[in-house]
Amino acid sequence: MRQISLPGSRSWSTVADMASLPRPRTNGAMNTLLAEDTPAHDWYRFVLSFPPHLVRDYLQRFGLGPGTRVLDPFCGTGTTLVEAKKLGVPSCGLEAVAVSRLAASTKVNWAPDPDGLMGHAELVAEKALASLAADGISDQPMVSVPGGVRLRSLPAQSAKLLLKDSISALPLHKVLVLKEAIEGEHDTSFVDHERLALARILPTEVGNLRFGPEVGVGSIKRDAAVVSAWLARMRSICDDLRQLQPLDVTQADAKNGDARMIGQSVEPNSVDAVITSPPYPNEKDYSRTVRLESVLLGYLTSRADLQAMKRGLVRSNTRGVYRDDEDDAWVSDNAEVERIAKAIEARRIELGKESGFERMYHRVTRLYFGGMARHLVSLSHVLKPGARLAYVVGDQASYLRIMIRTGHLLAEIAERAGYEVESIDLFRTRQATATRDQLREEVLVLRWPGTASSSPKR
């Protein structure tokens, strides 16, 4: 181990090399899904997910096994839950974004009979193709729509939630026809896998989205195959189920929950370890990344639905901030958070930045770290004494290039909440979009002593 010290922070022991298991050697490949990890993980994967091999490292380092329980309070699409189940470690996850929760819960559901599921999927596909054919529409990309055909579309208030041109009219029609066939042939044993396969093909195979630092619209596809692409995904899921079913003996659950109020969803003194990656303090609106799937699968139908979902998330970007938010009170006396927030606001004034979002940069910084402080205090009540925790976090400079050393600041907040800091492990480095600086992505490793002296402090 070696020591690092960054400006405005104290020093903690840092693991220089976490290569205890074979993994990609290049820095850029550290976050890559390995070929052997694709079963279940690749059914649907959030573009910013951390990799299964990282979860394996910490499951082994923490000595977790069948008699323990791991929690992921920001479980996203279920990377921790899937990997824990593969290794026989019971797990639970919390997720406030409905389509991500669908992914997490479905990716650990290995019970469906693969042959029965595939047979049902073929029936659904047959129904969808027949409906399309009745209108003279082929599932394969077409040059034009037959005359007199009225394409299906979304209700106006649902359509307004999407990025403009995120899906073209003809592929959208096909998606809505397929969705109707899935619901029309509804089978509770199969429907989640069928809906997830549809979510998997939507962003780029069917839609026009591209993913870089932010989600955006790429090349516009006038048309795309939908039913055949979905059926190919269903075959892949069924092939994976044949491999995974012998391992289907370990409990894994994904629940609807706010990571700042964990006691509402998880039993006291029931968790041996935490492996998770919370949102980072930046301008990435994580709900936009899954917006197309959320709207087309019916999880979001109005701005009221979107706001209700966002209220269950840690405030990590200005598009998720509300007037009555009070999480900043949890860090009102934290000198480093205050220094960063003031530096951001001073830079904004210096640069003459006057948009409504830019005016909230300093506030969202306080709300983010306050929300994480609130999370850690809430979490402590469900941890067993000696529980160990791994948080994948990253440095940020999104707010007018003011550097935020997220891992070190969260370590300080965790200590104040009664946790012990074991180490800050370097996972990889990445390049800042605006400054080209090398930013650290780290794993903050904590321990909950669970003694009277470690009672959480607000």
Secondary structure, 3 states (H helix, E strand, C coil): CEEECCCCCCCEEECCCCCCCCCCCCHHHCCCCCHHHHHHHCCCCCCCCCCHHHHHHHHHHCCCCCCCCEEECCCCCCHHHHHHHHCCCCEEEEECCHHHHHHHHHHCCCCCCHHHHHHHHHHHHHHHHHHHHHCCCCCCCCCCCCCCCCCCCCCHHHHCCCCCCCCCHHHHHHHHHHHHHHHHCCCCCCHHHHHHHHHHHHHHHHCCEEECCCEEECCCCCCCCCHHHHHHHHHHHHHHHHHHHHHCCCCEEEEECCCCCHHHCCCCCCEEEEEECCCCCCCCCHHHHCHHHHHHCCCCCCHHHHHHHHCCCCCCCHHHCCCCCCHHHHHCCCHHHHHHHHHHHHHHHHHCCCCHHHHCHHHHHHHHHHHHHHHHHHHHCCEEEEEEEEEEEECECCCCCCCECHHHHHHHHHHHCCCEEEEEEEEEEEECCCCCCEEEEEEEEEEECCCHHHCCCC
